[in-house]
Amino acid sequence: MANDNSARSSEIVGVDNAQITRDDDTPYPVVLHGVQMVPKFNHRVPDRVKISMALFRIESKFIDLVVTLNIPEVTMDGGTGEIDRQKAEEDFNTFITSLRIIDFGLFA
């Protein structure tokens, strides 16, 4: 992902398994948290972007479903505030813990 974003640098801050109670066949995600320094909008100075990525490995279909969240922390425009960052992280966590795959035929 850092390569695709043309990041000047990247760091993995942590990897964990989401703590979810499920009663269906949706796989549990592995969640990566990191930081990238990415030049945006032709700026010389890169932005500091917090990255969260959830990987749902659907082994029966040989497919990975990946969900990402990018939060600009330090930018030329000032970045996001603490409240906005917390809300984005809460929304990401709600999404990955509530995602239910109902029709696995979608992944032909």
Order of alpha helices (4+ residues) and beta strands (2+ residues): beta-beta-beta-beta-alpha
